[in-house]
Amino acid sequence: MDYDVVFLGSGHSCNHGGMALALAGKKVAFIEANKMGGTCTNFGCDAKILLDGPFELMDGLRRYEDLCVEADVKIDWTRLMAYKKQAIGAFDPVLEQVFTQFGIDVIRGRGRLTDAHTIAVGDKTVTAEYIVIGTGARNARLNIPGRELTHGSSHFLDLDVMPEHMICIGAGIISMEFASMALALGKKVTFFEFAPRALLNYPAEYVEKLVARMESQGAMFHFGEAVASVEQTANGYRVTSGNGVSAEGDYVLDATGRVANVEDLGLEELGIQASRRGIVVDDHLRTSVPNIYASGDVVDKTIPKLTPTAEFESNYIAGQILGLSDAPIVYPPVPNLVFTLPRIGQVGVSVDEARGDAESYKLVNVPWGVQNDWVNNHELETDLTLIFDKEGYLAGAAIYGSEAGTWLDYLTLIINKKMTALDLRSMIMSFPTQTYMLWSTLQQNLRPF
């Protein structure tokens, strides 16, 4: 064999495990058809959080307009985008150097399986004892007239000029995050969503607060409306639903989901089952060919398809190959965060699950912003729901507020380690901070010891 392990892809579903294997002395290669680091690094999460930074700060300042902030802050999107392209554009060559320093061979091109141990890349082939498929996913496109006039998330995250009126097909995570930035710039956004509300997987009361805020900024939501067509007009585009509801704008975002990249990988010839949802794997992330694994967004799974999930799977596969464990994969609670303004986040047992099983769970709602205005940066609408199991351990949480990301990581640790109030009291936290107040609130509700 040319290699011990070859990865199809170089994103988070591949590179974490790949570097661990290389450090353990395995001969490793990444086959990459696009940019090093994959979608999240180049076309998704990293670009989004970089662009989000000044909007988060501006949103924080605007909360003080009724108290002490008088001058409105303005963001130059074009200059911000130029910075984003420079910063994010550097990742591809830098990551190739990093991988090479780890002793990993980087092969540029599209790989295709020809048998259980062989991959063709252009006019050459490489062989490996193990193969890991981490080809990720791409933007879905509605099969409607005018679908070629729509754009996906990667295109939006590269726009030099923010659209004056963006029409979003779908009111899920991507649309709501992008719309938050557009609305903060005073632009117009119209949503068409087939479902009865936005962000179906998140607490309805928090989503309603967010929708109401976005409507106050000029957003228009059309729920229960399936888009039937997109057509070009003299001034832009017209989006029309099956019920005849229409809107005209200068940019159309199709954010109706993502499709696993499983085409032309040679899967069918090897008997590996796959669909738009992804590759079918067992509880060890193995395909029907035992030495071929799949990791990340290309896997058909119910667990959230997130970057940290892909990283977790990549490290798990590395451990399997190194013989560190033969146990099936067990996912810990996965924190989910929507980078809207403000954020919505949740981890562990959901609010709906807890309400549906009152015998097993207790919900504690904390009107955080009202109670802790002095330490909460005047964000009065911040809300927190803590979910405890019948033994008193923290089992889940949901948050509406700008600091949801920081809190989620904190709460996820407490859930995973089944910490008690005694555990918290054995530590000293910095004061006065929001996390200190969270620490104090948890002590009042957690299992004593």
C-alpha positions, 0 to 999 in steps of 0.5 A, a space after each residue: 500500500 502507498 499509505 496507511 490511510 487516505 482521506 477523501 477531503 481535507 476539512 474538519 471531518 478529515 484533518 483532525 483524525 489525519 493529523 492524529 494518525 500522522 503523529 502516531 506514525 501512520 503514512 497519511 494523504 489528503 485528496 482535495 478537489 477544492 480548497 484545503 480545510 473544506 467548506 467550513 474553513 473557506 466557504 462557511 463557518 469561518 467566513 460567517 463568524 468573521 463577517 459577523 464580528 462588527 455586527 455583534 459589536 454594533 448590536 451591543 452598542 445599539 442596546 445603549 441608545 436609550 441610555 448613553 450611546 448617541 452616535 449610530 455606528 455604521 458598517 462598510 460591508 464592501 470593506 469588510 468583505 475585502 478583509 474577509 477575502 484576504 483573511 480567509 483566502 490565506 487559509 488554503 495555502 497555509 493549511 497545505 503547509 501545516 499538513 505537509 509539516 505533519 508529514 501528510 501528503 497533499 494530493 490535489 484533485 478529485 478522488 474516485 474509488 476503484 476498489 476497496 483499497 485504490 483511489 484514482 486521482 486523474 491519471 494516477 492511482 494511490 492505494 491505502 489500507 484504510 480510506 476515509 470519505 469526508 467529502 462534505 455537503 453542498 447547497 441544495 437547489 429547489 427543482 423549480 423554474 428559475 432555480 438558476 437565478 438563485 444562490 447558495 450560502 457560499 455565494 452570499 459569503 463572497 458578495 462585495 455589495 450587500 443586496 438592497 432587498 434579499 429574498 430568502 427561500 427558507 427560514 432556517 439557520 443560514 437564512 436567519 443568520 444572513 438576514 440578521 446582518 442585512 437588516 442591521 445594515 438597513 436592507 430589506 429581507 423577505 422570507 418564504 418558508 414552507 413550514 409554519 414558522 422559522 427555525 423549527 428545531 429551536 424553542 418556539 418562544 425564542 424564535 417568536 421573539 427573534 422573528 418579531 425583532 426582525 419584523 420591527 427591522 423591516 423583515 417580511 415573513 411568509 410562512 406556509 408558502 412553498 416557492 413555485 418559481 423565480 423569474 427575472 424582472 427589469 429590476 431584479 427577480 420575482 419569487 412566487 409561491 404556489 399560493 400566488 404570494 410574490 415578492 421582488 428583490 435584487 438577490 435570491 438566496 436558496 437556503 432549503 438545505 444541503 445535499 451530501 457530496 456522494 456523486 462520482 465517488 465509485 460508491 455504487 460499484 463497491 456496494 456502498 449505499 448512499 443518497 442525498 442524505 449521505 453515506 450509510 454507515 454502521 455504529 463504528 462509522 464504517 461503510 459496507 466495505 469494512 476498511 472504508 469509513 465516512 465522516 462529517 456531513 457526508 454521513 447519513 445521520 440524525 445527529 446534527 451535521 456541525 463542524 464540531 460533530 465532524 471533528 468528533 467523528 474524525 478523531 473517533 475514526 483515528 482512534 479506531 484505526 490506531 486500535 485505541 478502542 473498538 467501542 461503537 461511537 457514542 455522541 455526547 450532547 451537541 450544542 447548537 447555536 444560531 448566529 443571529 442577532 441575538 443568538 439562539 442556542 440549545 444543548 442536550 434535552 430540548 424544551 419540547 422534549 422536557 415539556 412532553 415528559 414532565 415526569 422525567 424533567 423539570 424546566 426552570 425559566 430565568 428571565 435573565 436580562 431583567 434580573 441581571 441587567 447590571 451585568 448583561 450589557 443592557 440586553 433585557 430580552 435575554 432569556 434562559 431555560 434550564 432543564 434538569 432530570 429527575 435526579 437533579 442533574 442538568 440535562 439540557 438548556 436553551 438560551 436567547 441572548 448574545 452570549 449564548 455561545 459562551 454559555 452553551 460551552 459552559 453548560 455542555 461541560 456541566 451536562 457531560 460531566 454530570 456536575 453537582 452544586 458541590 462540584 461548582 462550589 469547589 471552584 472559584 469564578 471570576 467576578 462580576 461576569 455573566 458566567 459567574 451569575 450563571 454559575 451562581 444560578 446553577 448552584 441554586 438548582 442543581 443536584 446538591 452533591 
